[in-house]
């Protein structure tokens, strides 16, 4: 038994051979001149100024967010340092208090020994 497949559709082959579109490029000089001729130089300058201001605002926003992230990280490190310092200071105070108590006991003992010698 001989199977016959339908012949290929020429439209299918054409569909797969379309070139892929290239990404849009920035406006060229000819396009800018045409735009100035159509809408006028003041309108083009205003649009360019608006674009520049928006671009600067977006750049500044990114920088601010980056600085906030760094600031938050530095604040966390500073808080850890303060907590560690506070803990160390409390431990030092406890040690000094113990040393003071020991000194008081030694002074009392020395006085007791001196009183026994003298009396």
Secondary structure, 3 states (H helix, E strand, C coil): CCCCCCCCCHHHHHHHCCCCCCCCCCCCHHHHHHHHHHHCHHHHHHHHHHHHHHHHHHHHHHHHHHHHHHHHHHHHHHHHHHHHHHHHHHHHHHHHHHHHHHHHHHHHHHHHHHHHHHC
